[in-house]
Amino acid sequence: MKKSLIIYEEETQLYARFDHPKCREGLSYHAKMRIRDSGKFPVELTLTFNGIYPYGPPMPPEKHEIKATSIMDLYSKILRWFRKYGYEVT
């Protein structure tokens, strides 16, 4: 079986803030996105926490990996994952 090749790779910072009027806590994650040329889920994003831990709001996991079929699907999964902990991507 042929191994899938990485056709695109990008590293960036992803910021999210806690969605509450009295709390302005924020998170910073190092994000690494890879797009492969084949496979069931060719788009994947690896998140690694690299900011200051929040004082009051719940803390999402420090490392998380999201796999998706397309970039639009990946974006919706990222939003859903952060909303589960009460954060909004900025």
C-alpha positions as CSV (number, residue, x, y, z in Angstrom):
1,M,0.0,0.0,0.0
2,K,1.3,3.4,-1.0
3,K,2.1,5.9,1.8
4,S,0.2,9.2,1.5
5,L,2.4,12.2,0.9
6,I,2.1,15.6,2.7
7,I,1.2,18.2,0.0
8,Y,0.8,21.2,2.3
9,E,2.0,22.0,5.9
10,E,1.6,25.2,7.9
11,E,2.4,26.3,11.4
12,T,0.5,29.2,13.0
13,Q,-0.9,30.5,16.3
14,L,-4.5,30.0,17.2
15,Y,-6.1,32.3,19.8
16,A,-9.4,31.8,21.7
17,R,-11.1,33.9,24.4
18,F,-13.6,32.8,27.0
19,D,-17.1,33.8,26.1
20,H,-18.4,35.6,29.2
21,P,-18.9,39.3,29.8
22,K,-17.1,39.4,33.2
23,C,-14.1,37.2,32.2
24,R,-11.6,38.2,29.6
25,E,-9.3,35.1,29.8
26,G,-7.7,33.9,26.6
27,L,-5.8,30.9,25.3
28,S,-3.0,30.5,22.8
29,Y,-2.3,27.3,20.9
30,H,0.4,26.4,18.5
31,A,-1.4,24.9,15.5
32,K,0.2,22.7,12.8
33,M,-2.0,21.8,9.8
34,R,-1.2,19.1,7.3
35,I,-2.9,18.2,4.1
36,R,-2.2,14.8,2.6
37,D,-2.9,13.6,-0.9
38,S,-5.0,10.6,0.1
39,G,-6.7,8.9,3.0
40,K,-10.1,8.9,4.7
41,F,-9.2,12.1,6.6
42,P,-6.5,13.9,4.6
43,V,-6.7,17.2,6.6
44,E,-5.4,17.2,10.2
45,L,-4.6,19.8,12.8
46,T,-2.4,19.3,15.8
47,L,-2.9,21.8,18.7
48,T,-0.4,22.4,21.4
49,F,-1.1,24.8,24.3
50,N,1.7,27.4,24.7
51,G,0.1,30.3,26.7
52,I,-0.7,31.2,30.2
53,Y,-3.1,28.9,32.0
54,P,-6.6,30.5,32.7
55,Y,-7.5,31.4,36.3
56,G,-11.3,30.9,36.3
57,P,-12.5,29.3,33.1
58,P,-12.2,25.6,32.3
59,M,-8.9,24.6,30.6
60,P,-9.2,22.5,27.4
61,P,-6.6,19.7,26.9
62,E,-3.0,20.9,26.3
63,K,-2.6,18.7,23.2
64,H,-5.3,17.8,20.8
65,E,-5.5,16.4,17.3
66,I,-8.4,17.0,14.9
67,K,-8.8,15.1,11.6
68,A,-11.3,16.1,8.9
69,T,-12.2,15.4,5.3
70,S,-11.8,19.1,4.1
71,I,-10.7,22.4,5.4
72,M,-14.2,23.6,5.9
73,D,-15.0,20.5,8.0
74,L,-11.8,21.1,10.0
75,Y,-12.9,24.7,10.7
76,S,-16.3,23.6,12.0
77,K,-14.7,21.0,14.2
78,I,-12.3,23.5,15.7
79,L,-15.1,25.9,16.5
80,R,-17.2,23.0,18.1
81,W,-14.2,21.8,20.2
82,F,-13.5,25.3,21.6
83,R,-17.3,26.0,22.2
84,K,-17.5,22.8,24.2
85,Y,-15.2,24.5,26.8
86,G,-16.8,27.9,26.5
87,Y,-14.3,29.6,24.2
88,E,-14.6,31.5,20.9
89,V,-11.9,31.5,18.3
90,T,-10.7,35.0,17.5
